């Protein structure tokens, strides 16, 4: 199986002892996962810009990103019958407003 490379960001946000994330089901193998918000780094975007955009798209919350800690990991992840070679920066963020934008970000 050919691997697809993905350079991405994930954001850990904890508020009132709860972790912000979402559940998704793999469309191919039907496994259920809990994901931190995050996604692909677009051309010309900084890690912080990607993180803020992805959290807003996936959860509806506007966030700020802390300068530290930052953890980088490489790993393989199978989704939809394809193996993705992920290079992920894990950042920490804070919700900056309680106003939530409606979310319509994917069928999973």
N, CA, C and O atoms as CSV, one atom per row, in Angstrom:
chain,resi,resn,atom,element,x,y,z
A,1,UNK,N,N,0.844,-1.179,0.000
A,1,UNK,CA,C,0.000,0.000,0.000
A,1,UNK,C,C,0.894,1.248,0.000
A,1,UNK,O,O,1.752,1.396,0.870
A,2,UNK,N,N,0.692,2.144,-0.974
A,2,UNK,CA,C,1.480,3.369,-1.066
A,2,UNK,C,C,1.029,4.365,0.000
A,2,UNK,O,O,-0.166,4.581,0.203
A,3,UNK,N,N,1.999,4.962,0.671
A,3,UNK,CA,C,1.694,5.924,1.728
A,3,UNK,C,C,1.597,7.330,1.157
A,3,UNK,O,O,2.353,7.703,0.260
A,4,UNK,N,N,0.662,8.099,1.685
A,4,UNK,CA,C,0.536,9.516,1.356
A,4,UNK,C,C,1.138,10.325,2.500
A,4,UNK,O,O,0.819,10.085,3.664
A,5,UNK,N,N,1.994,11.267,2.181
A,5,UNK,CA,C,2.606,12.094,3.207
A,5,UNK,C,C,1.674,13.247,3.567
A,5,UNK,O,O,1.104,13.904,2.697
A,6,UNK,N,N,1.534,13.477,4.880
A,6,UNK,CA,C,0.698,14.585,5.360
A,6,UNK,C,C,1.461,15.363,6.412
A,6,UNK,O,O,1.840,14.816,7.448
A,7,UNK,N,N,1.684,16.640,6.145
A,7,UNK,CA,C,2.271,17.550,7.124
A,7,UNK,C,C,1.104,18.276,7.772
A,7,UNK,O,O,0.316,18.941,7.100
A,8,UNK,N,N,1.005,18.138,9.101
A,8,UNK,CA,C,-0.214,18.597,9.758
A,8,UNK,C,C,0.042,19.136,11.153
A,8,UNK,O,O,1.155,19.061,11.675
A,9,UNK,N,N,-1.011,19.679,11.743
A,9,UNK,CA,C,-1.004,20.232,13.100
A,9,UNK,C,C,-2.205,19.667,13.841
A,9,UNK,O,O,-3.280,19.526,13.259
A,10,UNK,N,N,-2.036,19.342,15.121
A,10,UNK,CA,C,-3.143,19.000,16.023
A,10,UNK,C,C,-3.045,19.908,17.238
A,10,UNK,O,O,-1.952,20.308,17.639
A,11,UNK,N,N,-4.196,20.231,17.822
A,11,UNK,CA,C,-4.223,21.195,18.924
A,11,UNK,C,C,-4.905,20.585,20.146
A,11,UNK,O,O,-6.035,20.102,20.070
A,12,UNK,N,N,-4.195,20.618,21.271
A,12,UNK,CA,C,-4.756,20.195,22.547
A,12,UNK,C,C,-5.336,21.418,23.245
A,12,UNK,O,O,-4.637,22.400,23.493
A,13,UNK,N,N,-6.635,21.341,23.557
A,13,UNK,CA,C,-7.323,22.424,24.259
A,13,UNK,C,C,-8.063,21.798,25.431
A,13,UNK,O,O,-8.907,20.921,25.248
A,14,UNK,N,N,-7.741,22.255,26.633
A,14,UNK,CA,C,-8.404,21.768,27.838
A,14,UNK,C,C,-9.089,22.949,28.503
A,14,UNK,O,O,-8.464,23.975,28.770
A,15,UNK,N,N,-10.372,22.796,28.767
A,15,UNK,CA,C,-11.140,23.839,29.450
A,15,UNK,C,C,-12.056,23.159,30.462
A,15,UNK,O,O,-12.774,22.217,30.123
A,16,UNK,N,N,-12.031,23.630,31.687
A,16,UNK,CA,C,-12.848,23.037,32.750
A,16,UNK,C,C,-12.637,21.525,32.848
A,16,UNK,O,O,-13.588,20.762,33.022
A,17,UNK,N,N,-11.386,21.111,32.733
A,17,UNK,CA,C,-10.978,19.706,32.838
A,17,UNK,C,C,-11.556,18.821,31.732
A,17,UNK,O,O,-11.637,17.603,31.893
A,18,UNK,N,N,-11.958,19.424,30.611
A,18,UNK,CA,C,-12.460,18.676,29.466
A,18,UNK,C,C,-11.571,18.952,28.257
A,18,UNK,O,O,-11.081,20.067,28.076
A,19,UNK,N,N,-11.367,17.922,27.428
A,19,UNK,CA,C,-10.549,18.039,26.227
A,19,UNK,C,C,-11.471,18.291,25.033
A,19,UNK,O,O,-12.457,17.582,24.833
A,20,UNK,N,N,-11.133,19.316,24.244
A,20,UNK,CA,C,-11.911,19.634,23.051
A,20,UNK,C,C,-11.493,18.701,21.919
A,20,UNK,O,O,-10.312,18.607,21.583
A,21,UNK,N,N,-12.463,18.017,21.341
A,21,UNK,CA,C,-12.191,17.110,20.238
A,21,UNK,C,C,-13.497,16.621,19.644
A,21,UNK,O,O,-14.572,17.122,19.970
A,22,UNK,N,N,-13.389,15.641,18.772
A,22,UNK,CA,C,-14.593,15.104,18.142
A,22,UNK,C,C,-14.391,13.634,17.820
A,22,UNK,O,O,-13.264,13.157,17.692
A,23,UNK,N,N,-15.496,12.933,17.695
A,23,UNK,CA,C,-15.484,11.521,17.330
A,23,UNK,C,C,-15.728,11.394,15.832
A,23,UNK,O,O,-16.514,12.144,15.254
A,24,UNK,N,N,-15.045,10.436,15.210
A,24,UNK,CA,C,-15.236,10.173,13.787
A,24,UNK,C,C,-15.097,8.678,13.529
A,24,UNK,O,O,-14.373,7.969,14.228
A,25,UNK,N,N,-15.808,8.226,12.514
A,25,UNK,CA,C,-15.761,6.821,12.123
A,25,UNK,C,C,-15.068,6.709,10.769
A,25,UNK,O,O,-15.430,7.400,9.817
A,26,UNK,N,N,-14.071,5.835,10.693
A,26,UNK,CA,C,-13.386,5.593,9.427
A,26,UNK,C,C,-14.419,5.047,8.436
A,26,UNK,O,O,-15.102,4.067,8.732
A,27,UNK,N,N,-14.534,5.672,7.267
A,27,UNK,CA,C,-15.558,5.243,6.312
A,27,UNK,C,C,-15.331,3.843,5.736
A,27,UNK,O,O,-16.272,3.211,5.255
A,28,UNK,N,N,-14.104,3.363,5.784
A,28,UNK,CA,C,-13.784,2.065,5.199
A,28,UNK,C,C,-13.878,0.933,6.230
A,28,UNK,O,O,-14.618,-0.028,6.024
A,29,UNK,N,N,-13.131,1.043,7.341
A,29,UNK,CA,C,-13.087,-0.073,8.297
A,29,UNK,C,C,-14.035,0.106,9.490
A,29,UNK,O,O,-14.136,-0.773,10.345
A,30,UNK,N,N,-14.721,1.240,9.541
A,30,UNK,CA,C,-15.746,1.539,10.562
A,30,UNK,C,C,-15.198,1.665,11.986
A,30,UNK,O,O,-15.973,1.638,12.942
A,31,UNK,N,N,-13.871,1.803,12.145
A,31,UNK,CA,C,-13.303,2.044,13.468
A,31,UNK,C,C,-13.679,3.442,13.933
A,31,UNK,O,O,-13.742,4.382,13.142
A,32,UNK,N,N,-13.927,3.559,15.237
A,32,UNK,CA,C,-14.242,4.866,15.821
A,32,UNK,C,C,-13.002,5.439,16.484
A,32,UNK,O,O,-12.229,4.722,17.119
A,33,UNK,N,N,-12.826,6.753,16.323
A,33,UNK,CA,C,-11.676,7.464,16.870
A,33,UNK,C,C,-12.129,8.736,17.566
A,33,UNK,O,O,-13.173,9.300,17.242
A,34,UNK,N,N,-11.323,9.179,18.531
A,34,UNK,CA,C,-11.470,10.507,19.106
A,34,UNK,C,C,-10.285,11.311,18.608
A,34,UNK,O,O,-9.136,10.920,18.814
A,35,UNK,N,N,-10.558,12.440,17.947
A,35,UNK,CA,C,-9.507,13.272,17.369
A,35,UNK,C,C,-9.421,14.628,18.057
A,35,UNK,O,O,-10.436,15.228,18.413
A,36,UNK,N,N,-8.201,15.095,18.234
A,36,UNK,CA,C,-7.983,16.500,18.551
A,36,UNK,C,C,-8.206,17.275,17.260
A,36,UNK,O,O,-7.940,16.747,16.180
A,37,UNK,N,N,-8.691,18.523,17.340
A,37,UNK,CA,C,-8.844,19.284,16.106
A,37,UNK,C,C,-7.479,19.522,15.460
A,37,UNK,O,O,-6.469,19.692,16.142
A,38,UNK,N,N,-7.479,19.529,14.150
A,38,UNK,CA,C,-6.239,19.761,13.419
A,38,UNK,C,C,-6.381,19.360,11.980
A,38,UNK,O,O,-7.438,18.896,11.552
A,39,UNK,N,N,-5.305,19.542,11.226
A,39,UNK,CA,C,-5.343,19.183,9.823
A,39,UNK,C,C,-4.116,19.616,9.072
A,39,UNK,O,O,-3.094,19.976,9.655
A,40,UNK,N,N,-4.238,19.576,7.767
A,40,UNK,CA,C,-3.133,19.820,6.840
A,40,UNK,C,C,-2.645,21.266,6.903
A,40,UNK,O,O,-3.435,22.208,6.974
A,41,UNK,N,N,-1.329,21.412,6.876
A,41,UNK,CA,C,-0.710,22.739,6.792
A,41,UNK,C,C,-0.763,23.169,5.325
A,41,UNK,O,O,-0.161,22.525,4.466
A,42,UNK,N,N,-1.475,24.246,5.044
A,42,UNK,CA,C,-1.590,24.755,3.681
A,42,UNK,C,C,-0.342,25.569,3.316
A,42,UNK,O,O,0.343,26.100,4.190
A,43,UNK,N,N,-0.065,25.655,2.036
A,43,UNK,CA,C,1.096,26.404,1.547
A,43,UNK,C,C,1.023,27.849,2.052
A,43,UNK,O,O,0.002,28.522,1.904
A,44,UNK,N,N,2.120,28.307,2.646
A,44,UNK,CA,C,2.207,29.680,3.125
A,44,UNK,C,C,1.665,29.891,4.530
A,44,UNK,O,O,1.795,30.990,5.070
A,45,UNK,N,N,1.061,28.875,5.141
A,45,UNK,CA,C,0.523,29.007,6.497
A,45,UNK,C,C,1.583,28.672,7.539
A,45,UNK,O,O,2.412,27.784,7.340
A,46,UNK,N,N,1.541,29.394,8.646
A,46,UNK,CA,C,2.363,29.044,9.800
A,46,UNK,C,C,1.645,27.942,10.581
A,46,UNK,O,O,0.476,27.650,10.329
A,47,UNK,N,N,2.353,27.340,11.523
A,47,UNK,CA,C,1.718,26.336,12.379
A,47,UNK,C,C,0.524,26.941,13.119
A,47,UNK,O,O,-0.530,26.313,13.225
A,48,UNK,N,N,0.694,28.160,13.629
A,48,UNK,CA,C,-0.365,28.820,14.391
A,48,UNK,C,C,-1.581,29.121,13.519
A,48,UNK,O,O,-2.719,28.941,13.954
A,49,UNK,N,N,-1.343,29.579,12.288
A,49,UNK,CA,C,-2.457,29.879,11.376
A,49,UNK,C,C,-3.234,28.607,11.045
A,49,UNK,O,O,-4.465,28.605,11.046
A,50,UNK,N,N,-2.511,27.538,10.765
A,50,UNK,CA,C,-3.169,26.255,10.487
A,50,UNK,C,C,-3.985,25.814,11.691
A,50,UNK,O,O,-5.142,25.415,11.552
A,51,UNK,N,N,-3.385,25.884,12.866
A,51,UNK,CA,C,-4.059,25.441,14.088
A,51,UNK,C,C,-5.353,26.225,14.309
A,51,UNK,O,O,-6.401,25.628,14.557
A,52,UNK,N,N,-5.291,27.537,14.221
A,52,UNK,CA,C,-6.492,28.365,14.449
A,52,UNK,C,C,-7.565,28.094,13.403
A,52,UNK,O,O,-8.745,28.001,13.743
A,53,UNK,N,N,-7.178,27.966,12.138
A,53,UNK,CA,C,-8.141,27.700,11.068
A,53,UNK,C,C,-8.801,26.333,11.257
A,53,UNK,O,O,-10.021,26.212,11.149
A,54,UNK,N,N,-8.008,25.319,11.535
A,54,UNK,CA,C,-8.552,23.977,11.678
A,54,UNK,C,C,-9.467,23.848,12.897
A,54,UNK,O,O,-10.513,23.205,12.809
A,55,UNK,N,N,-9.098,24.438,14.019
A,55,UNK,CA,C,-9.961,24.372,15.205
A,55,UNK,C,C,-11.293,25.053,14.904
A,55,UNK,O,O,-12.347,24.531,15.268
A,56,UNK,N,N,-11.261,26.206,14.247
A,56,UNK,CA,C,-12.498,26.911,13.908
A,56,UNK,C,C,-13.351,26.072,12.955
A,56,UNK,O,O,-14.558,25.947,13.164
A,57,UNK,N,N,-12.749,25.498,11.920
A,57,UNK,CA,C,-13.500,24.684,10.957
A,57,UNK,C,C,-14.119,23.449,11.597
A,57,UNK,O,O,-15.251,23.083,11.280
A,58,UNK,N,N,-13.378,22.806,12.497
A,58,UNK,CA,C,-13.823,21.521,13.035
A,58,UNK,C,C,-14.657,21.614,14.305
A,58,UNK,O,O,-15.422,20.698,14.606
A,59,UNK,N,N,-14.524,22.705,15.055
A,59,UNK,CA,C,-15.248,22.807,16.328
A,59,UNK,C,C,-16.106,24.058,16.455
A,59,UNK,O,O,-17.022,24.098,17.276
A,60,UNK,N,N,-15.821,25.083,15.650
A,60,UNK,CA,C,-16.564,26.336,15.748
A,60,UNK,C,C,-15.983,27.316,16.759
A,60,UNK,O,O,-16.506,28.420,16.911
A,61,UNK,N,N,-14.914,26.938,17.452
A,61,UNK,CA,C,-14.298,27.815,18.452
A,61,UNK,C,C,-13.111,28.583,17.877
A,61,UNK,O,O,-12.325,28.047,17.095
A,62,UNK,N,N,-12.998,29.839,18.276
A,62,UNK,CA,C,-11.800,30.630,17.973
A,62,UNK,C,C,-10.820,30.414,19.115
A,62,UNK,O,O,-11.197,30.421,20.287
A,63,UNK,N,N,-9.542,30.221,18.752
A,63,UNK,CA,C,-8.535,29.911,19.766
A,63,UNK,C,C,-7.287,30.761,19.570
A,63,UNK,O,O,-7.045,31.325,18.503
A,64,UNK,N,N,-6.506,30.830,20.644
A,64,UNK,CA,C,-5.146,31.351,20.557
A,64,UNK,C,C,-4.217,30.177,20.830
A,64,UNK,O,O,-4.584,29.234,21.531
A,65,UNK,N,N,-3.029,30.239,20.280
A,65,UNK,CA,C,-2.066,29.147,20.411
A,65,UNK,C,C,-0.938,29.594,21.333
A,65,UNK,O,O,-0.371,30.674,21.166
A,66,UNK,N,N,-0.622,28.743,22.307
A,66,UNK,CA,C,0.472,29.028,23.236
A,66,UNK,C,C,1.815,28.801,22.537
A,66,UNK,O,O,1.925,27.927,21.677
A,67,UNK,N,N,2.833,29.580,22.901
A,67,UNK,CA,C,4.140,29.396,22.264
A,67,UNK,C,C,4.811,28.067,22.626
A,67,UNK,O,O,5.635,27.566,21.861
A,68,UNK,N,N,4.473,27.501,23.761
A,68,UNK,CA,C,5.032,26.217,24.206
A,68,UNK,C,C,3.975,25.482,25.005
A,68,UNK,O,O,3.074,26.129,25.538
A,69,UNK,N,N,4.036,24.191,25.114
A,69,UNK,CA,C,4.981,23.266,24.497
A,69,UNK,C,C,4.585,22.953,23.056
A,69,UNK,O,O,3.443,23.166,22.650
A,70,UNK,N,N,5.540,22.451,22.301
A,70,UNK,CA,C,5.326,21.983,20.929
A,70,UNK,C,C,6.021,20.646,20.788
A,70,UNK,O,O,7.203,20.511,21.102
A,71,UNK,N,N,5.288,19.673,20.321
A,71,UNK,CA,C,5.842,18.327,20.161
A,71,UNK,C,C,5.669,17.913,18.707
A,71,UNK,O,O,4.599,18.098,18.127
A,72,UNK,N,N,6.715,17.357,18.123
A,72,UNK,CA,C,6.670,16.885,16.740
A,72,UNK,C,C,6.769,15.361,16.728
A,72,UNK,O,O,7.618,14.783,17.407
A,73,UNK,N,N,5.897,14.714,15.955
A,73,UNK,CA,C,5.915,13.254,15.841
A,73,UNK,C,C,5.683,12.836,14.387
A,73,UNK,O,O,4.950,13.485,13.641
A,74,UNK,N,N,6.340,11.717,14.008
A,74,UNK,CA,C,6.100,11.066,12.712
A,74,UNK,C,C,5.471,9.712,13.004
A,74,UNK,O,O,5.927,8.998,13.897
A,75,UNK,N,N,4.428,9.351,12.261
A,75,UNK,CA,C,3.744,8.081,12.475
A,75,UNK,C,C,2.892,7.756,11.256
A,75,UNK,O,O,2.556,8.639,10.467
A,76,UNK,N,N,2.550,6.497,11.114
A,76,UNK,CA,C,1.641,6.066,10.056
A,76,UNK,C,C,0.233,5.970,10.633
A,76,UNK,O,O,0.042,5.530,11.767
A,77,UNK,N,N,-0.755,6.391,9.836
A,77,UNK,CA,C,-2.146,6.330,10.270
A,77,UNK,C,C,-3.006,5.909,9.086
A,77,UNK,O,O,-2.956,6.526,8.022
A,78,UNK,N,N,-3.798,4.850,9.277
A,78,UNK,CA,C,-4.672,4.383,8.209
A,78,UNK,C,C,-6.044,5.024,8.343
A,78,UNK,O,O,-6.642,5.021,9.419
A,79,UNK,N,N,-6.541,5.581,7.226
A,79,UNK,CA,C,-7.865,6.183,7.185
A,79,UNK,C,C,-8.435,5.976,5.793
A,79,UNK,O,O,-7.777,6.267,4.794
A,80,UNK,N,N,-9.635,5.482,5.731
A,80,UNK,CA,C,-10.310,5.304,4.454
A,80,UNK,C,C,-9.612,4.316,3.529
A,80,UNK,O,O,-9.695,4.437,2.307
A,81,UNK,N,N,-8.924,3.339,4.111
A,81,UNK,CA,C,-8.244,2.336,3.303
A,81,UNK,C,C,-6.890,2.772,2.778
A,81,UNK,O,O,-6.276,2.055,1.987
A,82,UNK,N,N,-6.411,3.936,3.203
A,82,UNK,CA,C,-5.110,4.435,2.752
A,82,UNK,C,C,-4.226,4.740,3.958
A,82,UNK,O,O,-4.699,5.264,4.966
A,83,UNK,N,N,-2.947,4.410,3.848
A,83,UNK,CA,C,-2.003,4.702,4.927
A,83,UNK,C,C,-1.400,6.074,4.684
A,83,UNK,O,O,-0.875,6.359,3.607
A,84,UNK,N,N,-1.484,6.917,5.702
A,84,UNK,CA,C,-0.923,8.267,5.646
A,84,UNK,C,C,0.327,8.315,6.504
A,84,UNK,O,O,0.305,7.920,7.670
A,85,UNK,N,N,1.406,8.794,5.931
A,85,UNK,CA,C,2.642,9.006,6.660
A,85,UNK,C,C,2.544,10.427,7.223
A,85,UNK,O,O,2.773,11.403,6.508
A,86,UNK,N,N,2.205,10.532,8.500
A,86,UNK,CA,C,1.929,11.827,9.118
A,86,UNK,C,C,3.167,12.423,9.778
A,86,UNK,O,O,3.934,11.728,10.444
A,87,UNK,N,N,3.340,13.706,9.581
A,87,UNK,CA,C,4.327,14.507,10.287
A,87,UNK,C,C,3.512,15.587,10.995
A,87,UNK,O,O,3.064,16.546,10.367
A,88,UNK,N,N,3.324,15.426,12.304
A,88,UNK,CA,C,2.378,16.266,13.036
A,88,UNK,C,C,3.059,17.072,14.129
A,88,UNK,O,O,3.842,16.550,14.921
A,89,UNK,N,N,2.738,18.355,14.147
A,89,UNK,CA,C,3.089,19.231,15.265
A,89,UNK,C,C,1.897,19.262,16.202
A,89,UNK,O,O,0.783,19.568,15.776
A,90,UNK,N,N,2.113,18.951,17.469
A,90,UNK,CA,C,1.084,19.036,18.493
A,90,UNK,C,C,1.306,20.328,19.278
A,90,UNK,O,O,2.358,20.531,19.883
A,91,UNK,N,N,0.295,21.194,19.255
A,91,UNK,CA,C,0.354,22.490,19.919
A,91,UNK,C,C,-0.703,22.534,21.016
A,91,UNK,O,O,-1.583,21.676,21.079
A,92,UNK,N,N,-0.608,23.535,21.871
A,92,UNK,CA,C,-1.585,23.739,22.941
A,92,UNK,C,C,-2.274,25.074,22.688
A,92,UNK,O,O,-1.623,26.072,22.378
A,93,UNK,N,N,-3.604,25.081,22.826
A,93,UNK,CA,C,-4.365,26.298,22.580
A,93,UNK,C,C,-5.355,26.590,23.683
A,93,UNK,O,O,-5.610,25.768,24.564
A,94,UNK,N,N,-5.909,27.799,23.606
A,94,UNK,CA,C,-6.937,28.250,24.541
A,94,UNK,C,C,-8.098,28.836,23.758
A,94,UNK,O,O,-7.896,29.544,22.772
A,95,UNK,N,N,-9.315,28.538,24.198
A,95,UNK,CA,C,-10.507,29.133,23.589
A,95,UNK,C,C,-10.538,30.606,23.978
A,95,UNK,O,O,-10.381,30.947,25.150
A,96,UNK,N,N,-10.744,31.484,22.983
A,96,UNK,CA,C,-10.724,32.920,23.272
A,96,UNK,C,C,-12.113,33.545,23.325
A,96,UNK,O,O,-12.258,34.690,23.754
A,97,UNK,N,N,-13.128,32.816,22.900
A,97,UNK,CA,C,-14.493,33.326,22.975
A,97,UNK,C,C,-15.454,32.163,23.149
A,97,UNK,O,O,-15.192,31.060,22.671
A,98,UNK,N,N,-16.545,32.400,23.819
A,98,UNK,CA,C,-17.552,31.352,23.981
A,98,UNK,C,C,-18.570,31.351,22.846
A,98,UNK,O,O,-19.457,30.499,22.805
A,99,UNK,N,N,-18.441,32.319,21.912
A,99,UNK,CA,C,-19.295,32.312,20.730
A,99,UNK,C,C,-18.832,31.184,19.821
A,99,UNK,O,O,-17.657,31.115,19.461
A,100,UNK,N,N,-19.750,30.302,19.448
A,100,UNK,CA,C,-19.388,29.153,18.638
A,100,UNK,C,C,-19.965,29.320,17.241
A,100,UNK,O,O,-21.159,29.575,17.083
A,101,UNK,N,N,-19.113,29.176,16.225
A,101,UNK,CA,C,-19.534,29.228,14.836
A,101,UNK,C,C,-20.120,27.858,14.461
A,101,UNK,O,O,-19.582,26.837,14.887
A,102,UNK,N,N,-21.199,27.808,13.681
A,102,UNK,CA,C,-21.735,26.510,13.242
A,102,UNK,C,C,-20.677,25.713,12.479
A,102,UNK,O,O,-19.864,26.288,11.756
A,103,UNK,N,N,-20.689,24.401,12.640
A,103,UNK,CA,C,-19.698,23.519,12.014
A,103,UNK,C,C,-20.360,22.660,10.942
A,103,UNK,O,O,-21.405,22.050,11.170
A,104,UNK,N,N,-19.725,22.624,9.760
A,104,UNK,CA,C,-20.154,21.756,8.675
A,104,UNK,C,C,-18.890,21.320,7.953
A,104,UNK,O,O,-18.588,21.811,6.865
A,105,UNK,N,N,-18.141,20.385,8.568
A,105,UNK,CA,C,-16.778,20.118,8.096
A,105,UNK,C,C,-16.520,18.661,7.754
A,105,UNK,O,O,-15.483,18.145,8.171
A,106,UNK,N,N,-17.323,18.004,7.075
A,106,UNK,CA,C,-16.995,16.631,6.693
A,106,UNK,C,C,-18.078,15.661,7.100
A,106,UNK,O,O,-18.816,15.874,8.062
A,107,UNK,N,N,-18.149,14.604,6.346
A,107,UNK,CA,C,-19.205,13.632,6.555
A,107,UNK,C,C,-18.900,12.629,7.645
A,107,UNK,O,O,-19.789,11.887,8.064
A,108,UNK,N,N,-17.647,12.587,8.122
A,108,UNK,CA,C,-17.287,11.580,9.107
A,108,UNK,C,C,-17.675,12.009,10.489
A,108,UNK,O,O,-17.445,11.276,11.451
